[in-house]
Amino acid sequence: MAGVSAKEIKNRIRSMESTKQITKAMEMVAASKLRRAQMQVTASRPYFEILYSAIQDIVRNNTENELPYLHSVRKGERRIAYIVIAGDRGLAGGYNSNILKKCYEEMKGTDAVVLPVGKKALDYFRARKAALFSESYPEAEDVSVGDCFSVAKALCKAFRAGEFDEIRIGYTRFVSVLSQVPETMKLLPLDVVADNEEGAADIMYEPESSEVFEKIIPEYLGGILYGALCECRAAEQAARRTAMDSATKNADEMIADLSLKFNQARQAAITQEITEIVAGS
């Protein structure tokens, strides 16, 4: 701070106090949104668990027909579709960069198509000239349950038509306020989980199980997509709250340091004036 006047230091203190007010307000807004997002995550999980259980039951008990969505029908070079969910804004620590980098690293060296959800995801893959399946969802906050089911139906139709060998989703799983984990998960083709239970009851379906299975898969994917979106919204607000809390604390430390330097500069100026007066007398 050598050569910096007390007035300049005071201006910097005012600037830091203004920044602190902004970061504190953003932290409070994120905390409020986080509570709602956590409730959505908690409410959505049982639906997917029951639906997934029904799908596995159909796969394990089906002995008559070849079920769709268990194998790719595409011929030629392997192609993967990625649904990548990120945020619409920054100031959320590593929330956006972590999931985007993870997905991009997985895509390297493969024939991949991306369906970005959120402004950050759209801008990221546009800048890298990635092939885009759709650009219809640039605002993650505006994506509704209906949009999730529309996307699922479009992707299922493309998979059945042989446009993709595999469909994956990249999202950030909400673990706690202090922990958010970027993950990718395979959606199609479905993996069959072995049933270790003995004496499982026979299940009758009306209409037949293959028809039920074909109708339920797009619903299942839509539910998974909505659940991932809820997880991402909670993870984003948690990351933003943590980042803004850290920024507020840093602002406090800088204000304290600048205040000390301001007092030192003011004391030095007073001492110099007294010295000049004494020397003049």
C-alpha positions as a Markdown table, in Angstrom:
| # | Residue | x | y | z |
|---|---|---|---|---|
| 1 | Met | 0.0 | 0.0 | 0.0 |
| 2 | Ala | 3.0 | 2.2 | -0.3 |
| 3 | Gly | 2.2 | 5.5 | -2.0 |
| 4 | Val | -1.6 | 5.0 | -1.6 |
| 5 | Ser | -3.4 | 7.9 | 0.0 |
| 6 | Ala | -5.9 | 7.5 | 2.9 |
| 7 | Lys | -8.7 | 8.8 | 0.5 |
| 8 | Glu | -8.0 | 6.0 | -2.0 |
| 9 | Ile | -8.0 | 3.4 | 0.8 |
| 10 | Lys | -11.3 | 4.7 | 2.0 |
| 11 | Asn | -12.8 | 4.4 | -1.5 |
| 12 | Arg | -11.7 | 0.8 | -1.6 |
| 13 | Ile | -13.3 | 0.1 | 1.7 |
| 14 | Arg | -16.6 | 1.6 | 0.5 |
| 15 | Ser | -16.3 | -0.6 | -2.7 |
| 16 | Met | -15.7 | -3.8 | -0.6 |
| 17 | Glu | -18.6 | -2.9 | 1.7 |
| 18 | Ser | -20.9 | -2.6 | -1.4 |
| 19 | Thr | -19.6 | -6.0 | -2.7 |
| 20 | Lys | -20.2 | -7.6 | 0.7 |
| 21 | Gln | -23.8 | -6.4 | 0.7 |
| 22 | Ile | -24.3 | -8.0 | -2.7 |
| 23 | Thr | -22.7 | -11.4 | -1.8 |
| 24 | Lys | -24.6 | -11.5 | 1.5 |
| 25 | Ala | -27.9 | -10.9 | -0.3 |
| 26 | Met | -27.1 | -13.6 | -2.9 |
| 27 | Glu | -26.3 | -16.0 | -0.1 |
| 28 | Met | -29.6 | -15.4 | 1.5 |
| 29 | Val | -31.5 | -15.8 | -1.8 |
| 30 | Ala | -29.6 | -19.1 | -2.5 |
| 31 | Ala | -30.5 | -20.4 | 1.0 |
| 32 | Ser | -34.1 | -19.7 | 0.4 |
| 33 | Lys | -34.2 | -21.4 | -3.0 |
| 34 | Leu | -32.2 | -24.3 | -1.6 |
| 35 | Arg | -34.9 | -25.2 | 0.9 |
| 36 | Arg | -37.5 | -25.4 | -1.9 |
| 37 | Ala | -35.1 | -27.4 | -4.1 |
| 38 | Gln | -34.4 | -29.9 | -1.3 |
| 39 | Met | -38.1 | -30.5 | -0.9 |
| 40 | Gln | -38.5 | -31.2 | -4.6 |
| 41 | Val | -35.6 | -33.7 | -4.5 |
| 42 | Thr | -37.1 | -35.5 | -1.5 |
| 43 | Ala | -40.6 | -35.6 | -3.1 |
| 44 | Ser | -39.4 | -36.9 | -6.5 |
| 45 | Arg | -37.2 | -39.8 | -5.4 |
| 46 | Pro | -39.9 | -42.4 | -4.4 |
| 47 | Tyr | -41.6 | -42.1 | -7.8 |
| 48 | Phe | -38.4 | -43.1 | -9.7 |
| 49 | Glu | -37.7 | -46.0 | -7.3 |
| 50 | Ile | -41.1 | -47.6 | -7.8 |
| 51 | Leu | -41.1 | -47.0 | -11.6 |
| 52 | Tyr | -37.6 | -48.6 | -11.9 |
| 53 | Ser | -38.7 | -51.5 | -9.8 |
| 54 | Ala | -41.7 | -52.1 | -12.1 |
| 55 | Ile | -39.4 | -52.0 | -15.2 |
| 56 | Gln | -37.0 | -54.5 | -13.7 |
| 57 | Asp | -39.9 | -56.8 | -12.8 |
| 58 | Ile | -41.1 | -56.8 | -16.4 |
| 59 | Val | -37.6 | -57.5 | -17.8 |
| 60 | Arg | -37.0 | -60.4 | -15.4 |
| 61 | Asn | -40.4 | -62.0 | -15.8 |
| 62 | Asn | -40.8 | -61.6 | -19.6 |
| 63 | Thr | -40.3 | -64.9 | -21.5 |
| 64 | Glu | -42.5 | -64.4 | -24.5 |
| 65 | Asn | -41.4 | -61.4 | -26.5 |
| 66 | Glu | -38.2 | -59.5 | -27.3 |
| 67 | Leu | -38.4 | -56.3 | -25.3 |
| 68 | Pro | -37.4 | -52.9 | -26.8 |
| 69 | Tyr | -34.8 | -50.6 | -25.3 |
| 70 | Leu | -32.6 | -53.4 | -24.1 |
| 71 | His | -30.4 | -53.4 | -27.1 |
| 72 | Ser | -29.3 | -50.9 | -29.7 |
| 73 | Val | -30.6 | -51.3 | -33.3 |
| 74 | Arg | -28.1 | -48.9 | -34.8 |
| 75 | Lys | -25.6 | -50.2 | -37.4 |
| 76 | Gly | -22.1 | -48.8 | -38.0 |
| 77 | Glu | -20.0 | -46.5 | -35.9 |
| 78 | Arg | -21.0 | -46.2 | -32.2 |
| 79 | Arg | -22.8 | -43.0 | -31.4 |
| 80 | Ile | -23.7 | -41.6 | -27.9 |
| 81 | Ala | -26.3 | -39.0 | -27.0 |
| 82 | Tyr | -25.6 | -36.9 | -23.9 |
| 83 | Ile | -28.1 | -34.9 | -21.9 |
| 84 | Val | -26.0 | -32.3 | -20.0 |
| 85 | Ile | -27.6 | -30.2 | -17.3 |
| 86 | Ala | -25.8 | -27.0 | -16.1 |
| 87 | Gly | -26.9 | -23.7 | -14.7 |
| 88 | Asp | -28.0 | -20.4 | -16.2 |
| 89 | Arg | -25.6 | -18.2 | -14.3 |
| 90 | Gly | -22.2 | -18.3 | -12.6 |
| 91 | Leu | -21.1 | -17.3 | -9.1 |
| 92 | Ala | -21.7 | -20.9 | -8.0 |
| 93 | Gly | -18.1 | -22.1 | -7.4 |
| 94 | Gly | -17.2 | -25.1 | -9.5 |
| 95 | Tyr | -20.8 | -26.2 | -10.1 |
| 96 | Asn | -20.9 | -25.5 | -13.8 |
| 97 | Ser | -17.3 | -26.2 | -14.7 |
| 98 | Asn | -17.1 | -29.6 | -12.9 |
| 99 | Ile | -20.0 | -31.3 | -14.8 |
| 100 | Leu | -19.2 | -29.7 | -18.1 |
| 101 | Lys | -15.5 | -30.8 | -18.0 |
| 102 | Lys | -16.5 | -34.3 | -16.9 |
| 103 | Cys | -18.9 | -34.7 | -19.8 |
| 104 | Tyr | -16.5 | -33.2 | -22.3 |
| 105 | Glu | -13.7 | -35.5 | -21.2 |
| 106 | Glu | -16.0 | -38.5 | -21.6 |
| 107 | Met | -17.0 | -37.4 | -25.1 |
| 108 | Lys | -13.5 | -37.0 | -26.4 |
| 109 | Gly | -12.7 | -39.5 | -29.1 |
| 110 | Thr | -16.3 | -40.6 | -29.5 |
| 111 | Asp | -19.1 | -39.8 | -31.9 |
| 112 | Ala | -21.3 | -37.8 | -29.5 |
| 113 | Val | -24.4 | -35.6 | -29.8 |
| 114 | Val | -25.3 | -33.2 | -27.0 |
| 115 | Leu | -28.6 | -32.0 | -25.7 |
| 116 | Pro | -27.6 | -29.1 | -23.4 |
| 117 | Val | -30.0 | -27.9 | -20.7 |
| 118 | Gly | -29.1 | -24.5 | -19.3 |
| 119 | Lys | -27.3 | -21.4 | -20.7 |
| 120 | Lys | -23.8 | -22.5 | -19.4 |
| 121 | Ala | -24.1 | -25.9 | -21.0 |
| 122 | Leu | -25.3 | -24.5 | -24.3 |
| 123 | Asp | -22.6 | -21.8 | -24.5 |
| 124 | Tyr | -19.9 | -24.4 | -23.5 |
| 125 | Phe | -20.7 | -26.9 | -26.2 |
| 126 | Arg | -21.4 | -24.3 | -28.9 |
| 127 | Ala | -17.9 | -22.9 | -28.3 |
| 128 | Arg | -16.4 | -26.3 | -28.8 |
| 129 | Lys | -18.4 | -27.0 | -32.0 |
| 130 | Ala | -20.1 | -30.0 | -30.6 |
| 131 | Ala | -23.0 | -31.6 | -32.5 |
| 132 | Leu | -26.3 | -30.5 | -30.8 |
| 133 | Phe | -29.4 | -32.6 | -30.7 |
| 134 | Ser | -31.5 | -29.6 | -29.7 |
| 135 | Glu | -31.1 | -26.0 | -28.5 |
| 136 | Ser | -34.6 | -25.7 | -27.2 |
| 137 | Tyr | -33.7 | -25.5 | -23.5 |
| 138 | Pro | -31.3 | -22.6 | -22.9 |
| 139 | Glu | -32.8 | -21.8 | -19.5 |
| 140 | Ala | -32.7 | -24.6 | -17.0 |
| 141 | Glu | -34.9 | -22.8 | -14.5 |
| 142 | Asp | -37.7 | -22.7 | -17.1 |
| 143 | Val | -37.7 | -26.4 | -17.9 |
| 144 | Ser | -40.9 | -28.0 | -16.6 |
| 145 | Val | -42.0 | -31.6 | -16.0 |
| 146 | Gly | -43.8 | -31.5 | -19.3 |
| 147 | Asp | -40.6 | -30.5 | -21.1 |
| 148 | Cys | -38.7 | -33.4 | -19.4 |
| 149 | Phe | -41.3 | -35.9 | -20.8 |
| 150 | Ser | -41.2 | -34.3 | -24.3 |
| 151 | Val | -37.4 | -34.7 | -24.3 |
| 152 | Ala | -37.6 | -38.3 | -23.2 |
| 153 | Lys | -40.1 | -39.2 | -25.9 |
| 154 | Ala | -38.0 | -37.6 | -28.6 |
| 155 | Leu | -34.9 | -39.4 | -27.4 |
| 156 | Cys | -36.7 | -42.7 | -27.2 |
| 157 | Lys | -38.0 | -42.3 | -30.7 |
| 158 | Ala | -34.5 | -41.5 | -31.9 |
| 159 | Phe | -33.0 | -44.6 | -30.1 |
| 160 | Arg | -35.7 | -46.9 | -31.6 |
| 161 | Ala | -34.9 | -45.4 | -35.0 |
| 162 | Gly | -31.3 | -46.3 | -34.7 |
| 163 | Glu | -29.9 | -42.8 | -34.4 |
| 164 | Phe | -28.0 | -43.6 | -31.1 |
| 165 | Asp | -26.3 | -46.7 | -29.6 |
| 166 | Glu | -26.5 | -45.2 | -26.1 |
| 167 | Ile | -28.1 | -42.3 | -24.2 |
| 168 | Arg | -26.4 | -40.9 | -21.1 |
| 169 | Ile | -27.2 | -38.0 | -18.8 |
| 170 | Gly | -24.7 | -35.7 | -17.1 |
| 171 | Tyr | -25.9 | -34.0 | -13.9 |
| 172 | Thr | -24.8 | -32.9 | -10.5 |
| 173 | Arg | -26.0 | -35.0 | -7.6 |
| 174 | Phe | -27.0 | -33.2 | -4.4 |
| 175 | Val | -25.4 | -34.9 | -1.4 |
| 176 | Ser | -25.5 | -32.1 | 1.1 |
| 177 | Val | -25.1 | -28.4 | 1.4 |
| 178 | Leu | -21.3 | -28.8 | 1.4 |
| 179 | Ser | -21.1 | -31.7 | -1.2 |
| 180 | Gln | -22.3 | -31.8 | -4.8 |
| 181 | Val | -21.0 | -34.6 | -7.0 |
| 182 | Pro | -20.9 | -34.4 | -10.9 |
| 183 | Glu | -22.1 | -37.7 | -12.3 |
| 184 | Thr | -22.9 | -39.3 | -15.7 |
| 185 | Met | -25.4 | -42.2 | -15.9 |
| 186 | Lys | -26.5 | -44.5 | -18.7 |
| 187 | Leu | -30.2 | -44.3 | -19.5 |
| 188 | Leu | -30.5 | -46.5 | -22.6 |
| 189 | Pro | -30.1 | -49.4 | -23.4 |
| 190 | Leu | -31.4 | -50.5 | -20.0 |
| 191 | Asp | -29.3 | -52.7 | -17.8 |
| 192 | Val | -31.0 | -55.7 | -16.3 |
| 193 | Val | -30.4 | -56.3 | -12.6 |
| 194 | Ala | -30.3 | -59.9 | -11.5 |
| 195 | Asp | -33.0 | -60.9 | -9.0 |
| 196 | Asn | -31.6 | -62.7 | -6.0 |
| 197 | Glu | -35.0 | -63.2 | -4.3 |
| 198 | Glu | -36.3 | -66.8 | -4.4 |
| 199 | Gly | -39.9 | -67.6 | -5.0 |
| 200 | Ala | -40.8 | -64.3 | -6.6 |
| 201 | Ala | -44.5 | -64.0 | -7.4 |
| 202 | Asp | -45.7 | -64.2 | -11.0 |
| 203 | Ile | -47.1 | -60.9 | -12.3 |
| 204 | Met | -49.8 | -60.6 | -14.9 |
| 205 | Tyr | -50.0 | -57.6 | -17.2 |
| 206 | Glu | -52.9 | -56.2 | -19.2 |
| 207 | Pro | -52.1 | -55.5 | -22.0 |
| 208 | Glu | -49.1 | -57.9 | -22.4 |
| 209 | Ser | -45.9 | -57.0 | -20.7 |
| 210 | Ser | -44.0 | -56.0 | -23.9 |
| 211 | Glu | -46.6 | -53.3 | -24.6 |
| 212 | Val | -46.6 | -52.0 | -21.1 |
| 213 | Phe | -42.8 | -51.9 | -21.2 |
| 214 | Glu | -42.8 | -50.0 | -24.4 |
| 215 | Lys | -45.1 | -47.4 | -23.0 |
| 216 | Ile | -43.5 | -47.1 | -19.6 |
| 217 | Ile | -39.9 | -46.5 | -20.8 |
| 218 | Pro | -40.4 | -42.9 | -22.1 |
| 219 | Glu | -42.2 | -42.1 | -18.8 |
| 220 | Tyr | -39.3 | -43.6 | -16.9 |
| 221 | Leu | -36.8 | -41.5 | -18.8 |
| 222 | Gly | -38.9 | -38.4 | -18.3 |
| 223 | Gly | -39.0 | -39.1 | -14.6 |
| 224 | Ile | -35.2 | -39.7 | -14.5 |
| 225 | Leu | -34.6 | -36.4 | -16.4 |
| 226 | Tyr | -36.9 | -34.5 | -14.0 |
| 227 | Gly | -35.3 | -36.0 | -11.0 |
| 228 | Ala | -31.8 | -35.1 | -12.3 |
| 229 | Leu | -33.0 | -31.6 | -12.9 |
| 230 | Cys | -34.3 | -31.3 | -9.3 |
| 231 | Glu | -30.9 | -32.6 | -8.1 |
| 232 | Cys | -29.1 | -30.0 | -10.2 |
| 233 | Arg | -31.2 | -27.2 | -8.9 |
| 234 | Ala | -30.5 | -28.1 | -5.3 |
| 235 | Ala | -26.8 | -28.6 | -6.0 |
| 236 | Glu | -26.6 | -25.3 | -7.8 |
| 237 | Gln | -28.2 | -23.3 | -4.9 |
| 238 | Ala | -26.0 | -25.2 | -2.4 |
| 239 | Ala | -22.9 | -24.4 | -4.4 |
| 240 | Arg | -23.9 | -20.7 | -4.8 |
| 241 | Arg | -24.7 | -20.4 | -1.1 |
| 242 | Thr | -21.3 | -21.8 | -0.2 |
| 243 | Ala | -19.5 | -19.6 | -2.7 |
| 244 | Met | -21.3 | -16.4 | -1.6 |
| 245 | Asp | -20.6 | -17.2 | 2.1 |
| 246 | Ser | -16.9 | -17.6 | 1.3 |
| 247 | Ala | -17.0 | -14.3 | -0.7 |
| 248 | Thr | -18.7 | -12.5 | 2.2 |
| 249 | Lys | -16.0 | -13.7 | 4.6 |
| 250 | Asn | -13.2 | -12.7 | 2.2 |
| 251 | Ala | -14.8 | -9.2 | 1.9 |
| 252 | Asp | -14.8 | -8.9 | 5.7 |
| 253 | Glu | -11.2 | -9.8 | 5.9 |
| 254 | Met | -10.3 | -7.3 | 3.2 |
| 255 | Ile | -12.3 | -4.6 | 4.9 |
| 256 | Ala | -10.5 | -5.3 | 8.2 |
| 257 | Asp | -7.1 | -5.2 | 6.4 |
| 258 | Leu | -7.9 | -2.0 | 4.5 |
| 259 | Ser | -9.2 | -0.3 | 7.7 |
| 260 | Leu | -5.9 | -1.1 | 9.4 |
| 261 | Lys | -4.0 | 0.4 | 6.5 |
| 262 | Phe | -6.3 | 3.4 | 6.4 |
| 263 | Asn | -5.7 | 4.1 | 10.1 |
| 264 | Gln | -1.9 | 3.7 | 9.6 |
| 265 | Ala | -2.0 | 6.1 | 6.6 |
| 266 | Arg | -4.1 | 8.6 | 8.6 |
| 267 | Gln | -1.7 | 8.4 | 11.6 |
| 268 | Ala | 1.3 | 8.9 | 9.3 |
| 269 | Ala | -0.3 | 12.0 | 7.8 |
| 270 | Ile | -1.0 | 13.4 | 11.3 |
| 271 | Thr | 2.5 | 12.7 | 12.5 |
| 272 | Gln | 4.0 | 14.4 | 9.4 |
| 273 | Glu | 1.8 | 17.5 | 10.0 |
| 274 | Ile | 2.9 | 17.7 | 13.7 |
| 275 | Thr | 6.6 | 17.3 | 12.6 |
| 276 | Glu | 6.2 | 20.1 | 10.1 |
| 277 | Ile | 4.6 | 22.5 | 12.7 |
| 278 | Val | 7.3 | 21.8 | 15.2 |
| 279 | Ala | 10.0 | 22.3 | 12.6 |
| 280 | Gly | 8.4 | 25.6 | 11.5 |
| 281 | Ser | 8.2 | 27.0 | 15.0 |
